Amino acid sequence: MRNPPPDSDLHALMTQFPRAGRVEWIGLRPARETPIRPVDAAVAVTGVGLEGDRYTGGSGKRGVTLIQAEHLPAIAALSGHDVVSPVTLRRNLVVSGIPLIALKGRRFRVGEVVLEGTAPCDPCSKMEAALGAGGYNALRGMGGLCARVIEGGPLKIGDAVEWVDA
């Protein structure tokens, strides 16, 4: 969906958030086929991604991957687990309190960093092995958001996540 005109009622609705979100978890994966490593803080590089993460060499459209903390219990339930660890889902940031899908195509701030939501972060086939049979489908629609780094800088657990009026 394209962003509606700034003077429309729909634009007003789409830019209202009841509160800021919060970074709950950060993970970096230095190379393909290696486990993701939880960290307390990271550095985002403009147009690239997170230092120490494997996606820093890509186009930047998937420079940072985010997933909604509120979706973790639903993913666990749908995949037949009591809990699902963010390590298993292989996203960089777990965020609570703000609907990530509402940030697709929009700029938002994470601490000092400005990101732009580029696309839903759809699950990959590795989720079948990670979560068991049906794991791919358990994650569909709740895989989170891919984002590019517009303004780099440090980010850490506890940082606010807020929509930026572009």
C-alpha positions as CSV (number, residue, x, y, z in Angstrom):
1,M,0.0,0.0,0.0
2,R,1.3,3.4,-0.9
3,N,1.3,6.1,1.8
4,P,-1.8,8.2,1.5
5,P,-1.6,12.0,0.9
6,P,-0.5,13.9,4.0
7,D,-3.8,15.9,4.2
8,S,-6.0,12.8,4.2
9,D,-7.9,11.2,7.1
10,L,-6.2,7.9,6.4
11,H,-2.7,9.5,6.7
12,A,-3.8,10.9,10.1
13,L,-4.9,7.4,11.2
14,M,-1.7,5.7,9.9
15,T,0.6,8.1,11.7
16,Q,-1.0,7.9,15.2
17,F,0.8,5.5,17.6
18,P,-0.5,5.2,21.2
19,R,3.1,5.0,22.6
20,A,6.7,4.5,21.6
21,G,8.0,1.0,21.3
22,R,11.1,-0.4,23.0
23,V,14.1,-2.6,21.9
24,E,13.9,-5.8,23.9
25,W,16.7,-7.9,22.3
26,I,19.5,-7.5,19.8
27,G,21.2,-10.2,17.8
28,L,24.1,-10.3,15.3
29,R,25.0,-13.1,13.0
30,P,28.6,-12.6,11.7
31,A,28.3,-15.1,8.8
32,R,25.9,-17.4,6.9
33,E,25.2,-20.7,8.7
34,T,26.5,-19.4,12.0
35,P,24.3,-18.9,15.1
36,I,23.0,-15.5,15.9
37,R,24.8,-13.9,18.9
38,P,22.8,-11.9,21.5
39,V,24.3,-8.5,22.3
40,D,23.4,-5.6,24.5
41,A,24.2,-2.9,21.9
42,A,25.1,-2.5,18.3
43,V,26.2,0.1,15.8
44,A,24.1,0.8,12.7
45,V,26.0,2.0,9.6
46,T,24.2,4.2,7.1
47,G,23.1,2.4,4.0
48,V,24.7,-0.8,5.2
49,G,23.3,-2.5,8.3
50,L,24.6,-3.5,11.7
51,E,28.3,-3.8,12.3
52,G,29.2,-7.4,12.8
53,D,26.1,-8.8,11.1
54,R,26.3,-10.8,7.8
55,Y,23.9,-8.5,6.0
56,T,26.3,-5.5,6.0
57,G,27.5,-6.6,2.6
58,G,24.1,-6.5,0.9
59,S,22.0,-3.8,-0.7
60,G,20.9,-2.2,2.5
61,K,17.2,-2.9,2.0
62,R,17.6,-5.8,4.5
63,G,20.2,-4.0,6.6
64,V,18.3,-4.6,9.8
65,T,15.5,-7.2,10.5
66,L,13.0,-6.6,13.3
67,I,10.3,-8.8,14.9
68,Q,7.4,-7.9,17.2
69,A,7.9,-9.2,20.7
70,E,4.1,-9.6,21.1
71,H,4.2,-12.2,18.2
72,L,6.7,-14.5,19.9
73,P,4.1,-16.3,22.1
74,A,1.8,-16.7,19.0
75,I,4.6,-18.2,16.9
76,A,5.4,-20.5,19.8
77,A,1.8,-21.6,20.1
78,L,1.3,-22.1,16.4
79,S,4.5,-24.2,16.1
80,G,3.8,-26.3,19.2
81,H,6.4,-24.9,21.5
82,D,6.1,-23.4,25.0
83,V,8.4,-20.5,24.0
84,V,10.4,-19.5,20.9
85,S,13.8,-17.7,21.4
86,P,14.7,-14.7,19.2
87,V,17.9,-16.7,18.4
88,T,15.8,-19.3,16.6
89,L,14.0,-16.7,14.5
90,R,17.2,-15.0,13.3
91,R,16.1,-11.4,13.5
92,N,18.3,-8.5,14.6
93,L,15.9,-6.6,16.8
94,V,13.0,-7.7,19.0
95,V,10.7,-4.7,19.5
96,S,7.7,-4.4,21.8
97,G,4.9,-1.8,22.1
98,I,4.7,-0.5,18.5
99,P,3.1,-2.3,15.5
100,L,6.0,-3.0,13.1
101,I,3.9,-3.5,10.0
102,A,2.6,0.1,10.4
103,L,6.3,1.2,9.9
104,K,6.6,-0.4,6.4
105,G,7.4,2.3,3.9
106,R,8.0,4.8,6.8
107,R,11.0,6.2,8.7
108,F,11.4,5.5,12.4
109,R,13.9,6.1,15.1
110,V,15.5,3.4,17.2
111,G,17.5,5.3,19.8
112,E,19.8,7.5,17.8
113,V,19.4,5.5,14.6
114,V,16.9,6.3,11.8
115,L,15.6,3.3,9.8
116,E,13.1,3.0,7.0
117,G,10.8,-0.1,6.8
118,T,11.4,-1.6,3.3
119,A,9.4,-4.9,3.3
120,P,7.9,-7.6,5.5
121,C,10.5,-10.0,6.7
122,D,9.0,-13.2,5.4
123,P,10.2,-16.5,6.9
124,C,12.6,-18.7,5.1
125,S,12.7,-22.5,4.7
126,K,15.1,-22.8,7.6
127,M,12.1,-22.3,10.0
128,E,10.9,-25.8,9.2
129,A,14.1,-27.2,10.7
130,A,14.2,-24.6,13.5
131,L,10.6,-24.9,14.6
132,G,9.6,-28.3,13.3
133,A,7.1,-29.3,10.7
134,G,4.8,-26.3,10.0
135,G,7.4,-23.9,11.3
136,Y,7.4,-21.9,8.1
137,N,3.6,-21.4,8.2
138,A,3.7,-20.7,12.0
139,L,5.8,-17.6,11.2
140,R,3.9,-16.4,8.1
141,G,2.4,-12.9,8.7
142,M,4.4,-12.5,11.9
143,G,8.0,-12.5,10.5
144,G,8.6,-8.8,11.2
145,L,10.0,-6.1,9.1
146,C,13.2,-5.5,7.0
147,A,14.6,-2.0,7.2
148,R,17.4,0.1,5.7
149,V,19.7,2.3,7.8
150,I,19.0,6.0,6.9
151,E,21.1,7.5,9.7
152,G,23.6,5.3,11.5
153,G,24.7,5.3,15.1
154,P,24.5,3.3,18.3
155,L,21.5,1.4,19.5
156,K,20.9,-0.6,22.6
157,I,18.4,-2.7,24.5
158,G,15.9,-0.3,26.1
159,D,16.0,2.2,23.3
160,A,12.7,3.8,22.3
161,V,11.3,3.0,18.8
162,E,9.3,5.9,17.4
163,W,7.8,6.8,14.0
164,V,9.5,9.8,12.4
165,D,7.4,12.4,10.6
166,A,9.3,12.6,7.2
